[in-house]
Amino acid sequence: MKDEKNNKSNLAIQDEAEAQTTETGADQKSIRPIAYVRPVSKEELAEQLPDDAPEGPYFAVHDEEGRPLALFTDQETAFVAAKVHQYSPVHVH
């Protein structure tokens, strides 16, 4: 009987905690902003790169508003860096 009361009490506490989480929007913490990763050529970056920069390819990372965040020489690093900085990367052609 005592265990049954404890179980009901624990369930009530869990339900209340879940309701508070939903009300405060804390469950939305897992939603990350999108980062767009797209290949760019050396020609597109002519003004930003030194003359002796490698031919590429390069991969630009932009936020949802299109603002540039970073530039990488390989796609995998671009995706990993976006994830490390709390973005959800997607590939753009």
C-alpha positions in Angstrom: 0.0 0.0 0.0 2.8 2.4 0.9 4.6 1.6 -2.4 1.4 2.3 -4.3 1.2 5.7 -2.7 4.8 6.5 -3.5 4.3 5.4 -7.1 1.2 7.7 -7.5 3.1 10.5 -5.9 6.1 10.0 -8.2 3.8 9.9 -11.3 2.1 13.2 -10.2 5.5 14.8 -9.8 6.6 13.6 -13.3 3.3 14.9 -14.8 3.7 18.3 -13.2 7.3 18.5 -14.4 6.4 17.7 -17.9 3.6 20.2 -17.9 6.0 22.9 -16.6 8.5 22.0 -19.3 5.8 22.4 -22.0 4.5 25.7 -20.6 8.0 27.3 -20.4 9.1 26.0 -23.8 12.0 24.2 -22.3 11.3 21.3 -24.6 12.3 23.5 -27.5 15.9 23.6 -26.4 16.6 20.8 -28.8 15.6 22.9 -31.8 18.7 24.4 -33.3 19.0 27.1 -35.9 19.8 26.0 -39.4 23.3 26.5 -41.0 23.5 26.3 -44.7 26.6 24.7 -46.2 27.3 25.3 -49.8 30.3 24.7 -52.1 31.9 27.9 -53.5 34.7 28.3 -56.0 37.9 30.3 -55.6 36.5 32.7 -58.2 33.5 33.5 -56.0 35.8 34.3 -53.1 38.4 36.2 -55.1 38.1 39.4 -53.0 38.3 37.5 -49.7 41.2 35.0 -50.4 44.9 35.7 -50.9 46.2 35.1 -54.4 48.2 32.1 -53.3 45.1 30.3 -51.7 44.5 26.7 -52.9 42.1 26.2 -55.8 39.5 24.7 -53.6 36.8 23.5 -53.4 35.6 25.6 -50.5 32.5 25.3 -48.3 30.8 28.3 -47.0 28.6 28.2 -43.9 25.8 30.7 -43.6 23.1 31.3 -41.0 19.3 31.3 -41.7 19.5 34.9 -42.6 22.3 34.3 -45.2 25.0 35.9 -43.1 28.4 34.2 -43.6 29.6 32.3 -40.5 32.7 30.4 -41.7 34.6 29.1 -44.7 36.2 25.6 -44.9 38.3 23.6 -47.4 36.2 20.4 -46.9 32.5 19.7 -46.4 32.9 17.3 -43.5 34.7 19.9 -41.4 32.0 22.5 -42.3 29.3 20.2 -41.1 31.1 19.2 -37.9 31.9 22.9 -37.1 28.3 23.9 -37.5 27.1 21.1 -35.2 29.8 22.0 -32.6 28.4 25.6 -32.6 24.8 24.4 -32.0 23.5 24.6 -35.6 21.7 22.0 -37.7 23.7 22.0 -41.0 22.0 21.3 -44.3 23.7 21.1 -47.7 22.7 23.7 -50.3 23.6 23.2 -54.0 
